[in-house]
Amino acid sequence: MRFVADDMLGRLAKWLRLLGYDVIYPAPARDAQLLRLAQAEDRVLLTRDRGLAERCSGRKVLVESGDPWEQLSQVVRELDLDVEKGFLTRCALCNEPIESLPKEEVRDLVPPYVFGTHERFARCPKCGRVYWEGSHVERMRRKLKEALGWKEGT
Ligand SMILES: [Zn+2]
């Protein structure tokens, strides 16, 4: 499942990319462009604009909240997304799949503390950003679990 997000949903787009989903986010984007991309590339339209959602004939989610976490919860819930499988496989900035990197190659690319305390690293081939499962990722996992708990009504 792939997505096109309107330009009010930049943070949601980044979170979805961190879950491994292909999300394009043309900004600024005209409505016609978003609709064309959704149709031409078979992408689910994510928008906060009711009028735009109504004009979209394909799959779409009319995002209700202004809060990125509630937005993510809504999309995960409505589309029953898998939040484990692709976690941390795509660059949040470029939407490119990231490639795992041998530890010895990141020595000069990350802070010494990070190098000393992590074993697994990956890099975006486009922008060169290095990813690792640091505390920010742990926090994200925890928040996601909360969001999913909410989905299951527990
Ligand atoms: Zn990148």
py3Dmol code that shows the C-alpha trace and the ligand (Angstrom):
import py3Dmol

protein = """\
ATOM      1  CA  MET A   1       0.000   0.000   0.000  1.00  0.00           C
ATOM      2  CA  ARG A   2       1.384   3.376  -1.032  1.00  0.00           C
ATOM      3  CA  PHE A   3       0.278   6.905  -0.172  1.00  0.00           C
ATOM      4  CA  VAL A   4       0.116  10.478  -1.309  1.00  0.00           C
ATOM      5  CA  ALA A   5      -0.348  13.020   1.482  1.00  0.00           C
ATOM      6  CA  ASP A   6      -1.497  16.621   1.246  1.00  0.00           C
ATOM      7  CA  ASP A   7       0.817  19.339   2.466  1.00  0.00           C
ATOM      8  CA  MET A   8      -0.851  19.648   5.880  1.00  0.00           C
ATOM      9  CA  LEU A   9       0.296  16.132   6.729  1.00  0.00           C
ATOM     10  CA  GLY A  10       4.064  16.345   6.615  1.00  0.00           C
ATOM     11  CA  ARG A  11       4.653  14.783  10.011  1.00  0.00           C
ATOM     12  CA  LEU A  12       2.223  11.973   9.357  1.00  0.00           C
ATOM     13  CA  ALA A  13       4.044  11.302   6.075  1.00  0.00           C
ATOM     14  CA  LYS A  14       7.352  10.998   7.948  1.00  0.00           C
ATOM     15  CA  TRP A  15       5.928   8.622  10.556  1.00  0.00           C
ATOM     16  CA  LEU A  16       4.467   6.402   7.854  1.00  0.00           C
ATOM     17  CA  ARG A  17       7.814   6.316   6.077  1.00  0.00           C
ATOM     18  CA  LEU A  18       9.454   5.205   9.336  1.00  0.00           C
ATOM     19  CA  LEU A  19       6.980   2.332   9.342  1.00  0.00           C
ATOM     20  CA  GLY A  20       8.276   1.450   5.888  1.00  0.00           C
ATOM     21  CA  TYR A  21       5.478   2.834   3.766  1.00  0.00           C
ATOM     22  CA  ASP A  22       6.036   4.653   0.492  1.00  0.00           C
ATOM     23  CA  VAL A  23       4.558   8.127   1.009  1.00  0.00           C
ATOM     24  CA  ILE A  24       4.927  11.014  -1.387  1.00  0.00           C
ATOM     25  CA  TYR A  25       4.261  14.444  -0.106  1.00  0.00           C
ATOM     26  CA  PRO A  26       4.473  17.071  -2.809  1.00  0.00           C
ATOM     27  CA  ALA A  27       4.554  20.512  -1.195  1.00  0.00           C
ATOM     28  CA  PRO A  28       3.104  22.813  -2.154  1.00  0.00           C
ATOM     29  CA  ALA A  29       0.664  20.675  -4.067  1.00  0.00           C
ATOM     30  CA  ARG A  30      -2.441  21.574  -5.976  1.00  0.00           C
ATOM     31  CA  ASP A  31      -5.521  19.442  -5.461  1.00  0.00           C
ATOM     32  CA  ALA A  32      -5.504  18.318  -9.080  1.00  0.00           C
ATOM     33  CA  GLN A  33      -1.913  17.145  -8.752  1.00  0.00           C
ATOM     34  CA  LEU A  34      -2.688  15.107  -5.623  1.00  0.00           C
ATOM     35  CA  LEU A  35      -5.694  13.493  -7.278  1.00  0.00           C
ATOM     36  CA  ARG A  36      -3.692  12.695 -10.389  1.00  0.00           C
ATOM     37  CA  LEU A  37      -0.877  11.111  -8.370  1.00  0.00           C
ATOM     38  CA  ALA A  38      -3.324   9.062  -6.329  1.00  0.00           C
ATOM     39  CA  GLN A  39      -4.936   7.706  -9.445  1.00  0.00           C
ATOM     40  CA  ALA A  40      -1.887   7.313 -11.706  1.00  0.00           C
ATOM     41  CA  GLU A  41       0.243   5.566  -9.087  1.00  0.00           C
ATOM     42  CA  ASP A  42      -2.566   3.814  -7.240  1.00  0.00           C
ATOM     43  CA  ARG A  43      -1.825   5.616  -3.996  1.00  0.00           C
ATOM     44  CA  VAL A  44      -4.155   6.066  -1.047  1.00  0.00           C
ATOM     45  CA  LEU A  45      -4.904   9.768  -0.635  1.00  0.00           C
ATOM     46  CA  LEU A  46      -4.350  11.158   2.865  1.00  0.00           C
ATOM     47  CA  THR A  47      -5.918  14.555   3.369  1.00  0.00           C
ATOM     48  CA  ARG A  48      -7.482  16.852   5.932  1.00  0.00           C
ATOM     49  CA  ASP A  49      -9.525  18.559   3.214  1.00  0.00           C
ATOM     50  CA  ARG A  50     -13.050  17.191   3.078  1.00  0.00           C
ATOM     51  CA  GLY A  51     -13.723  18.671  -0.355  1.00  0.00           C
ATOM     52  CA  LEU A  52     -10.608  17.054  -1.765  1.00  0.00           C
ATOM     53  CA  ALA A  53     -11.476  13.702  -0.198  1.00  0.00           C
ATOM     54  CA  GLU A  54     -14.905  13.859  -1.786  1.00  0.00           C
ATOM     55  CA  ARG A  55     -13.392  14.458  -5.201  1.00  0.00           C
ATOM     56  CA  CYS A  56     -11.096  11.455  -4.903  1.00  0.00           C
ATOM     57  CA  SER A  57     -12.653   8.397  -6.506  1.00  0.00           C
ATOM     58  CA  GLY A  58     -10.016   5.966  -5.218  1.00  0.00           C
ATOM     59  CA  ARG A  59      -9.010   4.911  -1.709  1.00  0.00           C
ATOM     60  CA  LYS A  60      -8.564   7.732   0.752  1.00  0.00           C
ATOM     61  CA  VAL A  61      -8.491   8.641   4.404  1.00  0.00           C
ATOM     62  CA  LEU A  62     -10.001  11.914   5.564  1.00  0.00           C
ATOM     63  CA  VAL A  63      -7.695  12.654   8.474  1.00  0.00           C
ATOM     64  CA  GLU A  64      -9.597  14.106  11.407  1.00  0.00           C
ATOM     65  CA  SER A  65      -7.080  15.241  13.991  1.00  0.00           C
ATOM     66  CA  GLY A  66      -4.445  17.962  13.893  1.00  0.00           C
ATOM     67  CA  ASP A  67      -2.214  15.855  16.140  1.00  0.00           C
ATOM     68  CA  PRO A  68       0.296  13.661  14.254  1.00  0.00           C
ATOM     69  CA  TRP A  69      -0.039  10.734  16.675  1.00  0.00           C
ATOM     70  CA  GLU A  70      -3.804  10.710  16.437  1.00  0.00           C
ATOM     71  CA  GLN A  71      -3.456  10.982  12.678  1.00  0.00           C
ATOM     72  CA  LEU A  72      -1.162   7.975  12.579  1.00  0.00           C
ATOM     73  CA  SER A  73      -3.495   6.002  14.830  1.00  0.00           C
ATOM     74  CA  GLN A  74      -6.432   6.772  12.580  1.00  0.00           C
ATOM     75  CA  VAL A  75      -4.633   5.713   9.401  1.00  0.00           C
ATOM     76  CA  VAL A  76      -3.235   2.540  10.980  1.00  0.00           C
ATOM     77  CA  ARG A  77      -6.695   1.676  12.304  1.00  0.00           C
ATOM     78  CA  GLU A  78      -8.696   2.435   9.160  1.00  0.00           C
ATOM     79  CA  LEU A  79      -6.335   0.680   6.779  1.00  0.00           C
ATOM     80  CA  ASP A  80      -5.214  -2.033   9.176  1.00  0.00           C
ATOM     81  CA  LEU A  81      -1.550  -1.269   8.506  1.00  0.00           C
ATOM     82  CA  ASP A  82       1.289  -3.513   9.584  1.00  0.00           C
ATOM     83  CA  VAL A  83       3.459  -1.425  11.900  1.00  0.00           C
ATOM     84  CA  GLU A  84       6.124  -4.061  12.580  1.00  0.00           C
ATOM     85  CA  LYS A  85       7.205  -5.530   9.268  1.00  0.00           C
ATOM     86  CA  GLY A  86       8.732  -2.501   7.620  1.00  0.00           C
ATOM     87  CA  PHE A  87       9.732  -0.573  10.704  1.00  0.00           C
ATOM     88  CA  LEU A  88      12.816   1.537  10.062  1.00  0.00           C
ATOM     89  CA  THR A  89      13.350   0.422   6.456  1.00  0.00           C
ATOM     90  CA  ARG A  90      12.726   3.733   4.704  1.00  0.00           C
ATOM     91  CA  CYS A  91      14.244   7.204   4.984  1.00  0.00           C
ATOM     92  CA  ALA A  92      11.803   9.595   6.652  1.00  0.00           C
ATOM     93  CA  LEU A  93      13.169  12.502   4.649  1.00  0.00           C
ATOM     94  CA  CYS A  94      13.565  11.068   1.136  1.00  0.00           C
ATOM     95  CA  ASN A  95      11.114   8.165   1.046  1.00  0.00           C
ATOM     96  CA  GLU A  96      13.980   5.930  -0.165  1.00  0.00           C
ATOM     97  CA  PRO A  97      14.454   2.402   1.178  1.00  0.00           C
ATOM     98  CA  ILE A  98      17.491   2.460   3.458  1.00  0.00           C
ATOM     99  CA  GLU A  99      20.328  -0.045   3.287  1.00  0.00           C
ATOM    100  CA  SER A 100      21.921  -1.788   6.189  1.00  0.00           C
ATOM    101  CA  LEU A 101      25.501  -0.806   6.810  1.00  0.00           C
ATOM    102  CA  PRO A 102      28.332  -2.775   8.414  1.00  0.00           C
ATOM    103  CA  LYS A 103      29.177  -1.314  11.794  1.00  0.00           C
ATOM    104  CA  GLU A 104      32.796  -0.546  10.892  1.00  0.00           C
ATOM    105  CA  GLU A 105      31.620   1.796   8.126  1.00  0.00           C
ATOM    106  CA  VAL A 106      29.710   4.113  10.456  1.00  0.00           C
ATOM    107  CA  ARG A 107      32.513   4.879  12.905  1.00  0.00           C
ATOM    108  CA  ASP A 108      32.992   8.388  11.492  1.00  0.00           C
ATOM    109  CA  LEU A 109      29.329   8.962  10.710  1.00  0.00           C
ATOM    110  CA  VAL A 110      27.710   8.772  14.136  1.00  0.00           C
ATOM    111  CA  PRO A 111      28.580  10.115  17.606  1.00  0.00           C
ATOM    112  CA  PRO A 112      31.058   7.900  19.527  1.00  0.00           C
ATOM    113  CA  TYR A 113      28.453   7.076  22.170  1.00  0.00           C
ATOM    114  CA  VAL A 114      26.047   5.812  19.513  1.00  0.00           C
ATOM    115  CA  PHE A 115      28.789   3.799  17.844  1.00  0.00           C
ATOM    116  CA  GLY A 116      29.703   2.209  21.151  1.00  0.00           C
ATOM    117  CA  THR A 117      26.196   1.264  22.179  1.00  0.00           C
ATOM    118  CA  HIS A 118      24.549   0.046  18.956  1.00  0.00           C
ATOM    119  CA  GLU A 119      25.212  -2.820  16.589  1.00  0.00           C
ATOM    120  CA  ARG A 120      22.816  -2.298  13.734  1.00  0.00           C
ATOM    121  CA  PHE A 121      22.911   0.645  11.387  1.00  0.00           C
ATOM    122  CA  ALA A 122      21.382   1.598   8.085  1.00  0.00           C
ATOM    123  CA  ARG A 123      21.897   4.449   5.656  1.00  0.00           C
ATOM    124  CA  CYS A 124      19.771   6.257   3.120  1.00  0.00           C
ATOM    125  CA  PRO A 125      21.424   5.931  -0.304  1.00  0.00           C
ATOM    126  CA  LYS A 126      20.024   9.283  -1.355  1.00  0.00           C
ATOM    127  CA  CYS A 127      20.719  11.731   1.488  1.00  0.00           C
ATOM    128  CA  GLY A 128      23.259   9.674   3.441  1.00  0.00           C
ATOM    129  CA  ARG A 129      21.399   9.941   6.747  1.00  0.00           C
ATOM    130  CA  VAL A 130      22.345   7.127   9.123  1.00  0.00           C
ATOM    131  CA  TYR A 131      19.628   5.368  11.124  1.00  0.00           C
ATOM    132  CA  TRP A 132      19.950   3.284  14.249  1.00  0.00           C
ATOM    133  CA  GLU A 133      17.543   2.030  16.859  1.00  0.00           C
ATOM    134  CA  GLY A 134      18.252   4.639  19.478  1.00  0.00           C
ATOM    135  CA  SER A 135      16.112   5.913  22.319  1.00  0.00           C
ATOM    136  CA  HIS A 136      13.971   7.950  19.920  1.00  0.00           C
ATOM    137  CA  VAL A 137      13.066   4.736  18.129  1.00  0.00           C
ATOM    138  CA  GLU A 138      12.208   3.043  21.414  1.00  0.00           C
ATOM    139  CA  ARG A 139       9.926   5.933  22.253  1.00  0.00           C
ATOM    140  CA  MET A 140       8.283   5.646  18.871  1.00  0.00           C
ATOM    141  CA  ARG A 141       7.725   1.912  19.283  1.00  0.00           C
ATOM    142  CA  ARG A 142       6.171   2.485  22.680  1.00  0.00           C
ATOM    143  CA  LYS A 143       3.853   5.176  21.366  1.00  0.00           C
ATOM    144  CA  LEU A 144       2.867   2.952  18.477  1.00  0.00           C
ATOM    145  CA  LYS A 145       1.969   0.171  20.859  1.00  0.00           C
ATOM    146  CA  GLU A 146      -0.204   2.608  22.756  1.00  0.00           C
ATOM    147  CA  ALA A 147      -1.858   3.604  19.509  1.00  0.00           C
ATOM    148  CA  LEU A 148      -2.458  -0.038  18.662  1.00  0.00           C
ATOM    149  CA  GLY A 149      -3.749  -0.783  22.130  1.00  0.00           C
ATOM    150  CA  TRP A 150      -6.216   1.958  21.548  1.00  0.00           C
ATOM    151  CA  LYS A 151      -7.136   0.297  18.239  1.00  0.00           C
ATOM    152  CA  GLU A 152      -7.852  -2.959  20.009  1.00  0.00           C
ATOM    153  CA  GLY A 153      -9.915  -1.184  22.609  1.00  0.00           C
ATOM    154  CA  THR A 154      -7.785  -2.249  25.564  1.00  0.00           C
TER     155      THR A 154
END
"""
ligand_1 = """\
1
ZN
Zn 17.253 10.047 2.810
"""
view = py3Dmol.view(width=600, height=400)
view.addModel(protein, "pdb")
view.setStyle({"model": 0}, {"cartoon": {"style": "trace"}})
view.addModel(ligand_1, "xyz")
view.setStyle({"model": 1}, {"stick": {}})
view.zoomTo()
view.show()
